[in-house]
Amino acid sequence: MVNEGSHLASDRRDRTRPEVANATLGVANLNPFGDLHTLQHLSARLARGMRGVFEPLLRKECRSFAEPLVVQRFADYRAERPDGLTAWLPMAMSSTGGVPTSGQAMIVLDGRFVLEVLDLFFGGTGATPNDLQPEFTPAAEAMVDRIGKLLADPLKSAWEPLARIAFEPGHVEANPALIQGLDGDDAVVVTRFGIAAGTAKPIFVDIVYPVAALKPHTPSLIGKVHAKTAAPDPAWRNGLTRAAMNVKFPVRSVLAEPMVALSVLMDLKPGDVIPISFGAEVPVMVGGDCLGAGTVGTSNGKAAIRLNSITRTVEDFQ
């Protein structure tokens, strides 16, 4: 369980990983992306976003981190995973602008962790049975789907500097052989994330990308630094501009701030008059900042202030 204690030194899961950067003579190179620097940076961004997903599910503060990436055959990845109930959730990848994208990633969750989150969701303590069933219940499948939908937005945001990609969860499987469109010999990029509550032992969430699905983005993936983010969608930018222009700010003016002694304040009663005085101009405030100064008067039968001077510009408030 996530709430069982352990030492921080054991956070990282021991894995026997093949060399990912070196191709062997006579053997197809699984990794066309070089040192995977860009994809590792993307995973670090995603790890930060995962806290917002798992903290509400676990009902406590979490720490998260991304492990080094690995490129390997899907069959090898399946063989190195521990035996037991596992959730394999396909995440359809679709382009929302820029380079066309198709294919699917996959979120891989330990079955015991899924059942723990399910128990917490229904008000339990996160307890799970000692012996797990070979299949997920409909409630557990719904929880995996919920986790996939919650991770879709952080995935999209993490990929934003590289490409505009949307992720949509499919049907969860307990048997990876039932995943359509992914064979054992296919090369995959395995990204692993640790999630832990407090000082507890972390659980690990894997997001697996088929190399074939990432190949359209090879020019960006082999670069070490992004000069700029993905080109913004004009419709999205115009909508954002319209929304920003409709943001409302409180505008107020302080005519006077008289000072009275505490003895006078305590003796006040209905009908008493507090004298005030103000100059020819009064300040005009936007939020907590002074926009300018104006003269008090009326307009269309209502009290109004005519601006005589503006001391702050729009740029000053940014």
Buried (B, 14 or more C-beta within 10 A) or exposed (E): BBBEEEEEEEBBEEEEBEEBEEEEEEEEEBBBBBEBBBBBBBBEBBBBBBBEBBBEBBEBEBBBBBBBBBBBBBBBBBEEEEEEBBBBBBBBBBBEBBBEBEBBBBBBBBBBBBBBBBBBBEEEEBEBEEEBEEEBEEEBBBBBBBBBBBBBBBBBEBBBBBBBBBBEBBEBBBEBEEBEEBEEEBBBBBBBBBBBBEEBBBBBBBBBBBBBBBEBBBEBBBEEEEEEEBEEBEEEEEEEEEEEEEEEEEEEBEEEEEEEEEEEEEEEEEEEEEEEEBEEBBBBBBEEEBBBBBEBEEEEEEEEBEEEEEEEEEEEEE
